[in-house]
Amino acid sequence: MKDFAITATRDLDRAAQRLQDLERYADRRGQLLETLDLDLLGPDQLSRIFAEDEQINEDLAWGHLYINHLAEMEALGSSIERDLRLAA
């Protein structure tokens, strides 16, 4: 699976784009998996598919939390800058 590196950037727009890319990847992957007959796959292949599903779901959950965190930090930074200008 490609590493979308959502948390590797502190830029909100870039992180949001990476999260959107991961969401699109997860949707397309899900559509592909729906076309497969999983009964024909071996245990190793199934294990790898399910492990990747878990990783994708975890990355999506953390990605949404990270985007919210970046947005809050950006808002806090703006608020602090505004307060500093008023205090000066």
N, C-alpha and C positions, 0 to 999 in steps of 0.2 A: 504494500500500500504506500502511496505517496505520502510524504510528510508535509502537511500543510503549514506547519510552523506558525500557528496563529499567535502563540505567546512569545514568539521570537522578535516581535516588533512592538514598539510602544506607540506607534502611529495608529490612531483610532480607525481612520479610513482604510489603511492597508490591512489591519487586523480584521476589520469587518468584511473586506473583500475576500480574504483568505477563508473566513468562516463561511461566506456565501459559496465559495468554490468547494469547500468540504461538503456543504449541504447538497449541492448539485451532484457531486461525486457519489454521495450516499444514496441519493434518489436513483441515479442511473444504475448504480451497483445493485440496488434493491430490485429494479426492474429486470436486470439481467438474471439475478438469482431466481426470480419468479419463473423464468423460462426454463430453468434447469430441473431435471429430475434428480433430486438429491439422493434418492434411493440407489442411484447408479454410481454414486461417488463413494470412494473408500473412506475409512475412518480418519485417515490423516488429512485428506482433503476437507472433510466435514469439520474436523477440529480446527483447521486453519481458517475456514470460512467463519465459523462461530467466534473464534478468537479475534478475527478482524472486525466482525460486527461489534463485539464488545469494545474494541479500541475506538472504532468510529463513534459509537454512542458516547463513550467517555470524552473523546475529543470535542464532540458537539456540545456536551454539557459544560465542559470547562471553557470552551470557546465563548459561549453565551455569557458565562460569568465574567470572563476576562473583558469582553466588550463592554459590559455594564461597568466594570471596574475602571476601564480607561475613560469612559464617558464621565463617570463621577469625578475622577481625578482631573480631567480637563475642566469640568465645571468648577471644581474647587480652586484650581489654579487661576481661573478667570476671576473668581470671587476674591481671592487673596490679592491679585494685582489691582483690582478695583479698590479694595480697602486700603491698600498701600498708597495709591494715588490720592485718595481722600484724606489720608492721615498726613500726607506730606505738605 
